[in-house]
Amino acid sequence: MSDLQHYDVAIAGGGLVGSSAALALSRRGMRVVLIERGFCGSQASGVNYGGVRCQGRPKEQMPLAMRARCVWNDLPQLIGTDGEFVVSGHLRLARRDEDLEGLSAWALMAREYGLETLLLEGPAFRRLYPWLGNATVGGSLCMSDGHANPRLVSPAFAQAARASGADVWEQTELKDCSFDGKHFQMMAGDRRVSSRWLINSAGAWANSVAAQFEETIPMQPMYPNMWVTEPLPQFITVNLGAYGGGFYARQVERGNVVLGGGRARGNGEYAQPSNDITLAAMHEACAMLPALRNALLIRTWSGVEGKTPDSNPIIGLSKTTPGLLHAFGFSGGGFLLAPGVGEVLADLILDGETETPLSAFSVDRFLESSLLQPANHH
């Protein structure tokens, strides 16, 4: 067993949230250790769909989303790669006329936060997107949104954190966390670690950390269902979603179309795509994108993410333990947000506050109900 190693900040979980926090903190002079039981970016952060979108988010997420979106513009300077980030625009499709009303109402709200969208329908919509099928009647276009490759972006944040001076320990299990009144004490593999601050960004497994400080929340695992086609001639010009959810698609430069819809299966630890769900979702996709009707599917996949009852994340200071911060429960929408979350966590640690509103993400909104439920360690 090694001697005690002391850090300013220890971070549990090397997904995109934890890695971006490690980078933001180390760039601001903090001594940081990032502890990941597998490989950084190998869980939900690396296997998600890759949408970089502000459109469609709830009102309470808009300030954080707009802040995070600015970070994405600086990826090459920040992490040494653009992560295949493409500002393609995001088209949120309407299946029926009532959806257009919902899209219009959302646009009015988003404008308060400086985000502009364009509502399209009728002949103008058909002229712009002739490759869309008759299952859509219009849509809302947000030109500043886009998509990226999570398999590149997530590990690159961890590599950049290491280059900035953070210690990054992969394949290292974090256990026996405790707080002695001044410092957190823990075991990271066979190493003893002490830190002034602890960030819990362990994703779907974050309750296993929170439980050690009597702060679990009623979070459930969710398993997005995704697949990709063979390379096809380029036809999808934007990142696609649908009002009401259930379908999303983007086409990468190589021609492959990445799609998602429905939920896969899982046991809290591992996820497996569902052939039945994939076929049903692909049937809907073909109604919207007729060019997919003869496409071959070459791979399906899923991952494990934590979903909160209101689908908003937990971000901010613990209510039970000084120096503990939570950042988890992103409910499938964390890819865009994560780089902004890293900055917010650095603000809280170094400045004691942040200009980005976080009250909607406070852990105490669930604490009373969590006392009535067993801790979900997955």
C-alpha positions in Angstrom: 0.0 0.0 0.0 1.4 3.4 -1.0 1.8 6.5 1.2 -1.0 9.0 1.4 -1.3 11.3 -1.6 -3.0 14.6 -1.1 -4.9 16.6 -3.8 -7.0 19.8 -3.9 -9.7 17.9 -5.8 -10.5 14.2 -6.3 -13.0 13.4 -9.0 -14.9 10.2 -9.1 -15.8 9.1 -12.6 -13.8 9.8 -15.8 -16.7 10.5 -18.2 -17.0 13.7 -20.1 -18.3 15.6 -17.0 -15.4 14.4 -14.7 -12.8 14.9 -17.4 -14.0 18.4 -18.3 -14.0 19.3 -14.6 -10.4 17.9 -14.2 -9.3 20.0 -17.2 -11.0 23.2 -16.0 -9.6 22.9 -12.5 -6.1 21.9 -13.5 -5.9 24.8 -15.9 -6.7 27.1 -13.0 -3.9 25.7 -10.9 -5.6 23.1 -8.8 -3.9 19.8 -8.0 -6.4 17.2 -9.3 -6.8 13.5 -9.5 -9.4 11.9 -11.8 -10.3 8.3 -10.8 -12.0 6.1 -13.3 -12.8 2.4 -12.7 -12.7 1.6 -16.4 -11.4 3.8 -19.2 -12.2 7.5 -19.5 -15.1 8.1 -21.8 -15.9 4.4 -22.1 -19.4 4.6 -20.6 -22.3 6.9 -21.5 -20.0 9.7 -22.5 -18.4 7.7 -25.2 -21.3 5.7 -26.6 -24.0 8.3 -26.8 -25.5 9.6 -30.0 -23.3 12.7 -30.3 -25.8 15.5 -30.6 -24.6 18.9 -29.7 -27.9 20.8 -29.3 -29.4 23.5 -27.3 -32.7 23.2 -29.1 -35.4 21.2 -27.3 -34.0 21.7 -23.8 -36.2 22.6 -20.8 -36.1 26.2 -19.7 -34.1 25.5 -16.6 -31.2 24.1 -18.7 -30.9 27.0 -21.1 -28.3 29.1 -19.3 -26.0 26.1 -18.8 -26.6 24.9 -22.3 -25.7 28.3 -23.8 -22.6 28.5 -21.7 -21.6 25.0 -22.7 -22.2 25.6 -26.3 -19.5 28.3 -26.3 -16.9 25.8 -25.0 -17.5 23.6 -28.1 -16.3 26.4 -30.4 -12.8 26.2 -28.8 -12.4 22.4 -28.8 -9.2 22.3 -31.0 -7.4 24.8 -28.7 -8.8 23.2 -25.5 -8.4 19.5 -26.2 -6.3 19.3 -29.3 -9.0 18.0 -31.6 -12.3 19.2 -33.1 -13.8 15.8 -32.2 -15.5 15.8 -35.7 -17.7 18.6 -34.4 -19.9 19.9 -37.2 -22.2 22.9 -36.9 -24.8 21.4 -39.1 -27.8 22.9 -37.5 -30.5 20.9 -35.7 -33.9 20.3 -37.2 -36.6 19.3 -34.8 -39.3 17.7 -36.8 -43.0 18.0 -36.4 -45.1 15.0 -37.1 -48.5 16.9 -36.8 -49.8 20.4 -36.7 -50.0 20.4 -32.9 -46.2 19.8 -32.8 -45.7 23.0 -34.7 -47.5 24.9 -32.0 -45.2 23.4 -29.4 -42.1 24.2 -31.4 -43.3 27.8 -31.7 -43.9 28.1 -28.0 -40.4 26.7 -27.3 -38.9 29.2 -29.7 -40.4 32.1 -27.8 -38.9 30.8 -24.5 -35.4 30.2 -26.1 -35.3 33.7 -27.5 -35.2 35.0 -23.9 -31.8 33.2 -23.7 -30.4 34.5 -27.0 -31.1 31.4 -29.0 -32.8 31.9 -32.4 -34.7 29.2 -34.3 -36.6 29.3 -37.5 -40.0 27.6 -37.9 -40.5 25.9 -41.3 -43.6 24.3 -42.8 -45.4 23.9 -46.1 -43.7 24.4 -49.5 -40.7 26.2 -48.1 -40.0 23.2 -45.8 -40.3 20.7 -48.6 -38.0 22.7 -50.9 -35.3 22.9 -48.2 -35.5 19.2 -47.2 -36.8 17.2 -50.2 -35.3 14.0 -48.7 -37.8 14.0 -45.8 -40.8 11.8 -46.1 -44.5 12.7 -45.7 -44.4 11.6 -42.1 -43.3 15.2 -41.2 -45.2 18.4 -41.7 -42.5 20.9 -40.7 -39.8 21.6 -38.2 -37.8 24.1 -36.2 -34.2 24.8 -37.3 -31.5 25.9 -34.9 -28.5 26.7 -37.0 -26.0 27.0 -34.1 -26.5 23.3 -33.1 -24.6 20.3 -34.6 -23.0 17.0 -33.8 -19.7 15.4 -32.9 -18.0 12.0 -32.3 -18.3 11.1 -28.6 -15.6 8.4 -29.0 -13.1 11.1 -29.8 -14.3 14.0 -27.7 -14.7 12.2 -24.3 -11.2 10.6 -24.1 -9.6 13.8 -25.5 -10.9 15.8 -22.5 -9.2 13.3 -20.2 -6.0 13.4 -22.2 -6.0 17.2 -22.1 -6.6 17.2 -18.3 -3.5 15.0 -18.0 -1.5 17.3 -20.2 -2.6 20.2 -18.0 -1.2 18.5 -14.9 -4.0 16.4 -13.5 -3.3 12.8 -12.5 -5.7 10.5 -14.4 -6.0 7.0 -13.0 -7.9 4.5 -15.2 -8.9 1.0 -14.2 -8.9 2.2 -10.6 -11.7 1.4 -8.3 -12.7 4.1 -5.8 -13.8 2.9 -2.4 -14.1 3.6 1.3 -14.8 7.4 0.9 -15.2 9.3 4.1 -15.0 12.9 5.3 -13.0 13.7 8.5 -14.3 17.2 8.8 -11.5 18.8 6.8 -10.6 16.3 4.1 -12.0 13.4 2.1 -10.2 10.1 2.7 -10.5 7.3 0.2 -8.8 4.3 -1.4 -8.2 4.5 -5.1 -7.1 1.0 -6.0 -4.3 0.3 -3.6 -3.5 4.0 -3.2 -4.5 6.1 -0.2 -5.8 9.5 -1.3 -6.8 12.7 0.6 -8.5 15.7 -0.9 -10.1 19.0 0.2 -12.9 18.6 -2.4 -14.6 15.6 -3.9 -16.6 15.7 -7.2 -19.1 12.9 -7.7 -19.4 12.5 -11.5 -19.8 8.7 -11.6 -22.7 8.7 -14.0 -25.2 5.9 -13.6 -23.1 4.7 -10.6 -23.0 8.0 -8.8 -25.4 6.8 -6.0 -22.7 4.4 -4.9 -20.6 7.5 -4.0 -23.5 9.6 -2.7 -24.6 6.8 -0.4 -21.4 7.1 1.5 -22.5 10.6 2.4 -26.2 9.7 3.0 -27.3 11.6 -0.1 -28.7 9.1 -2.6 -31.4 10.1 -5.0 -34.1 8.1 -6.8 -32.2 7.6 -10.0 -32.8 4.8 -12.4 -30.6 3.4 -15.2 -31.6 4.1 -18.7 -30.3 2.5 -21.9 -30.5 4.5 -25.1 -30.9 2.3 -28.2 -28.7 3.3 -31.2 -27.5 2.0 -34.5 -25.6 3.0 -37.6 -26.0 2.2 -41.3 -23.5 1.4 -44.0 -22.1 4.5 -45.8 -24.7 6.1 -48.0 -24.6 9.0 -50.5 -24.8 12.2 -48.5 -28.4 13.4 -48.1 -29.0 14.4 -44.4 -27.7 18.0 -44.1 -28.7 18.6 -40.4 -28.8 16.9 -37.1 -32.4 15.5 -36.8 -34.6 15.1 -33.8 -38.4 15.0 -33.4 -40.8 16.9 -31.2 -41.9 14.6 -28.5 -38.8 12.5 -28.9 -38.3 8.9 -29.9 -36.2 9.5 -33.0 -32.9 11.1 -33.9 -30.5 10.8 -36.8 -27.3 12.4 -38.3 -25.1 11.6 -41.2 -21.3 11.7 -40.8 -18.8 12.7 -43.4 -18.1 9.1 -44.4 -21.8 8.7 -45.3 -22.9 6.5 -42.4 -26.2 7.5 -40.8 -26.2 7.3 -37.0 -29.7 6.8 -35.6 -31.4 6.3 -32.3 -34.8 5.6 -30.9 -36.5 3.7 -28.0 -34.7 2.0 -25.2 -32.3 -1.0 -25.1 -32.1 -3.6 -22.3 -29.8 -3.6 -19.3 -29.2 -4.8 -15.8 -27.8 -1.6 -14.3 -24.2 -2.6 -15.1 -24.4 -3.5 -18.8 -26.6 -2.6 -21.7 -27.6 -4.6 -24.8 -29.4 -3.2 -27.9 -32.9 -4.5 -28.6 -33.4 -5.9 -32.1 -37.2 -5.5 -31.8 -36.9 -1.9 -30.7 -34.4 -1.2 -33.4 -36.6 -2.6 -36.1 -39.6 -0.7 -34.9 -37.7 2.6 -34.6 -36.1 2.0 -38.0 -39.6 1.6 -39.5 -40.5 5.1 -38.2 -37.1 6.4 -39.4 -37.8 5.1 -42.9 -41.2 7.0 -43.0 -39.3 10.2 -42.3 -36.2 9.3 -44.3 -37.2 7.2 -47.3 -33.5 6.9 -48.5 -33.0 4.5 -45.5 -35.4 1.9 -46.8 -32.7 -0.3 -48.4 -29.8 0.6 -46.1 -27.9 -2.1 -44.2 -27.5 -1.7 -40.5 -23.9 -2.5 -39.6 -23.8 -2.1 -35.8 -26.1 -1.5 -32.9 -25.1 -0.4 -29.4 -26.2 1.0 -26.1 -24.8 2.3 -22.8 -25.8 2.9 -19.2 -26.9 6.4 -18.1 -28.6 7.6 -15.0 -32.1 9.1 -15.3 -33.6 11.3 -12.6 -37.4 11.6 -12.0 -37.6 15.0 -13.7 -34.9 14.3 -16.3 -32.7 17.2 -15.0 -29.3 16.5 -13.7 -27.9 16.9 -10.2 -25.3 19.7 -10.2 -23.9 21.5 -7.3 -22.9 21.3 -3.6 -23.9 18.5 -1.3 -26.4 19.3 1.4 -24.8 16.8 3.9 -21.1 17.2 3.4 -18.9 20.3 3.0 -16.6 20.1 0.0 -18.7 17.4 -1.8 -20.1 18.4 -5.3 -22.4 16.3 -7.4 -22.6 16.3 -11.2 -24.6 13.3 -12.5 -28.1 12.1 -13.6 -28.0 13.8 -17.0 -30.8 11.5 -18.3 -29.4 11.2 -21.8 -28.8 14.9 -22.4 -25.3 15.5 -21.0 -23.0 15.5 -24.1 -23.5 19.1 -24.9 -23.7 20.2 -21.3 -20.6 18.5 -19.9 -17.9 21.0 -20.9 -20.0 23.7 -19.4 -20.5 21.7 -16.2 -16.8 21.3 -15.8 -16.4 25.1 -15.9 -19.3 25.5 -13.4 -17.7 23.1 -11.0 -14.4 24.9 -11.2 -16.3 28.2 -10.5 -17.9 26.7 -7.3 -14.6 25.4 -6.0 -12.4 28.3 -6.8 -14.8 31.3 -6.6 -17.4 29.9 -4.2 -20.2 30.7 -6.7 -21.1 30.6 -10.4 -23.0 33.0 -12.6 -24.8 30.0 -14.2 -28.2 29.3 -12.4 -28.1 25.9 -10.8 -31.1 25.9 -8.4 -33.1 23.6 -10.6 -30.4 21.0 -10.3 -30.0 21.0 -6.5 -29.7 17.5 -4.9 -32.1 18.5 -2.1 -35.1 18.5 -4.5 -35.0 14.7 -4.2 -33.6 14.1 -0.7 -36.9 13.8 1.1 -38.2 11.3 -1.3 -34.9 9.4 -1.4 -35.2 8.6 2.3 -38.2 6.5 1.4 -36.4 4.5 -1.2 -33.4 2.1 -1.1 -30.2 3.4 -2.6 -29.8 2.5 -6.3 -26.1 1.7 -6.7 -26.4 1.5 -10.5 
